[in-house]
Amino acid sequence: MPFANFKVIAGTLDEKQKEKIVTRTTELYVELYGERARANTMVLVEEVPDGGWGIGGNVLTLAVLEGSPDD
């Protein structure tokens, strides 16, 4: 079963954008594996709380990613 997991900062995507991730990812798997993959493709869009993840030992927030100065 094809599986994709997207982690995004909570509140940054609306329902329509999440739906687009699911449909486009499913279409990509169908393109790669053929139509048989459609019924078995699982796409998970997880919302992570702001500040709940990091890279290189640094906690990332939406403000940091947008280039805004920290409060």
Contacts in CASP RR format, 6 or more apart in sequence:
PFRMAT RR
TARGET T0000
AUTHOR 0000-0000-0000
METHOD contacts of the structure
MODEL  1
MPFANFKVIAGTLDEKQKEKIVTRTTELYVELYGERARANTMVLVEEVPD
GGWGIGGNVLTLAVLEGSPDD
1 40 0 8 1.000
1 41 0 8 1.000
1 42 0 8 1.000
2 29 0 8 1.000
2 33 0 8 1.000
2 37 0 8 1.000
2 40 0 8 1.000
2 41 0 8 1.000
2 42 0 8 1.000
3 41 0 8 1.000
3 42 0 8 1.000
3 43 0 8 1.000
3 44 0 8 1.000
4 25 0 8 1.000
4 29 0 8 1.000
4 41 0 8 1.000
4 42 0 8 1.000
4 43 0 8 1.000
4 44 0 8 1.000
5 43 0 8 1.000
5 44 0 8 1.000
5 46 0 8 1.000
6 21 0 8 1.000
6 25 0 8 1.000
6 43 0 8 1.000
6 44 0 8 1.000
6 45 0 8 1.000
6 46 0 8 1.000
7 46 0 8 1.000
7 47 0 8 1.000
7 48 0 8 1.000
7 53 0 8 1.000
8 45 0 8 1.000
8 46 0 8 1.000
8 47 0 8 1.000
8 48 0 8 1.000
9 47 0 8 1.000
9 48 0 8 1.000
9 49 0 8 1.000
9 50 0 8 1.000
9 51 0 8 1.000
9 62 0 8 1.000
9 65 0 8 1.000
10 47 0 8 1.000
10 48 0 8 1.000
10 49 0 8 1.000
10 50 0 8 1.000
11 47 0 8 1.000
12 62 0 8 1.000
13 21 0 8 1.000
13 45 0 8 1.000
13 47 0 8 1.000
18 45 0 8 1.000
21 43 0 8 1.000
21 45 0 8 1.000
22 43 0 8 1.000
22 45 0 8 1.000
25 41 0 8 1.000
25 43 0 8 1.000
26 38 0 8 1.000
26 41 0 8 1.000
26 43 0 8 1.000
29 37 0 8 1.000
29 38 0 8 1.000
29 41 0 8 1.000
30 37 0 8 1.000
30 38 0 8 1.000
30 41 0 8 1.000
50 61 0 8 1.000
50 62 0 8 1.000
51 59 0 8 1.000
51 60 0 8 1.000
51 61 0 8 1.000
52 59 0 8 1.000
52 60 0 8 1.000
53 59 0 8 1.000
53 60 0 8 1.000
54 60 0 8 1.000
58 64 0 8 1.000
61 70 0 8 1.000
63 69 0 8 1.000
63 70 0 8 1.000
63 71 0 8 1.000
64 70 0 8 1.000
END
